[in-house]
């Protein structure tokens, strides 16, 4: 049976990788809808290539331009939040949720409430609204499939296992570009250094998160919501080769690990074909060529973001929403060279301590707390950084 696909965030790295896989197997997949934030040319080109029925540009001011580029194709153009929700809830039965940041929260939630199979590549959605989303999935019958390589690895290792058989989850971290830097060296680190990830090709924001290890902190919170285990049963280990993508320890002492090359098309393909598998063009892993696999405990003094994320999870309430929003503002300020690298975690800690909010009960409350946290974080940057 042909699987009908909608890709939210089709022009980003995850969206492009998903399109690459879909276009290699046109007999298995049909593109229903594609969305993008502002990249009209890339969106229109993808819609023409794949025969998409709907193309949505989030920026309403770009709608006329998109319509012009799709003229004569039979693909309808739409825009804004309404268009994004339509793409998420239309005729597709499988939705890739790859819109970066909290902008992806509403359409992702709409897809879940519609009972779709949702491939989650948006960290912020689960971090800020994890319980709301998993409760909605339970009500609607939606299936949530993790795309992040770490959570996808755990998902594969858990196949056929009972939760009661699981002792702990172990997320692996590359350590980022500053793994061997001293604190003094990190204080003077530049944005260009921070985005130069040694293993993965990613956007600027997530590359900085990898450099601070905040990405692993966010993934720890995600893992809690995806797999239902508490903080004290989710560990993080630094693994610079990025060959072991994560591990599951069972009550009998066995450890299962998922290994593969550093290519996001592998976890994306697992969600695309699930519960089956499909071929990918990813380079096959050679353990002989790899030679060695190293592991070390994360240094929480040099990388306090990981500690802050765990504390936010354990604190509960709205702490994870504040953490995520403050981090986005701090990373943006760092990339604009308004604050230093080590100031990112300091700003986040300041905001999480200053904003004491109860747990949001709806997506609307998540959005409101996210907005408040961003505004207060931006004000803090404006008042204290020049």
Secondary structure as GFF3:
##gff-version 3
##sequence-region A 1 386
A	DSSP	beta_strand	3	8	.	.	.	ID=ss1
A	DSSP	alpha_helix	13	24	.	.	.	ID=ss2
A	DSSP	beta_strand	29	36	.	.	.	ID=ss3
A	DSSP	alpha_helix	40	50	.	.	.	ID=ss4
A	DSSP	beta_strand	54	57	.	.	.	ID=ss5
A	DSSP	three_ten_helix	60	62	.	.	.	ID=ss6
A	DSSP	alpha_helix	63	69	.	.	.	ID=ss7
A	DSSP	beta_strand	76	79	.	.	.	ID=ss8
A	DSSP	alpha_helix	80	89	.	.	.	ID=ss9
A	DSSP	beta_strand	94	97	.	.	.	ID=ss10
A	DSSP	three_ten_helix	102	104	.	.	.	ID=ss11
A	DSSP	alpha_helix	105	113	.	.	.	ID=ss12
A	DSSP	beta_strand	117	120	.	.	.	ID=ss13
A	DSSP	alpha_helix	123	140	.	.	.	ID=ss14
A	DSSP	beta_strand	143	146	.	.	.	ID=ss15
A	DSSP	alpha_helix	149	157	.	.	.	ID=ss16
A	DSSP	three_ten_helix	163	165	.	.	.	ID=ss17
A	DSSP	beta_strand	166	173	.	.	.	ID=ss18
A	DSSP	alpha_helix	183	187	.	.	.	ID=ss19
A	DSSP	alpha_helix	191	194	.	.	.	ID=ss20
A	DSSP	alpha_helix	204	212	.	.	.	ID=ss21
A	DSSP	alpha_helix	214	227	.	.	.	ID=ss22
A	DSSP	three_ten_helix	231	233	.	.	.	ID=ss23
A	DSSP	beta_strand	234	238	.	.	.	ID=ss24
A	DSSP	beta_strand	244	250	.	.	.	ID=ss25
A	DSSP	beta_strand	255	259	.	.	.	ID=ss26
A	DSSP	alpha_helix	265	273	.	.	.	ID=ss27
A	DSSP	alpha_helix	287	290	.	.	.	ID=ss28
A	DSSP	beta_strand	296	297	.	.	.	ID=ss29
A	DSSP	alpha_helix	304	315	.	.	.	ID=ss30
A	DSSP	alpha_helix	319	335	.	.	.	ID=ss31
A	DSSP	alpha_helix	343	354	.	.	.	ID=ss32
A	DSSP	alpha_helix	363	384	.	.	.	ID=ss33
###
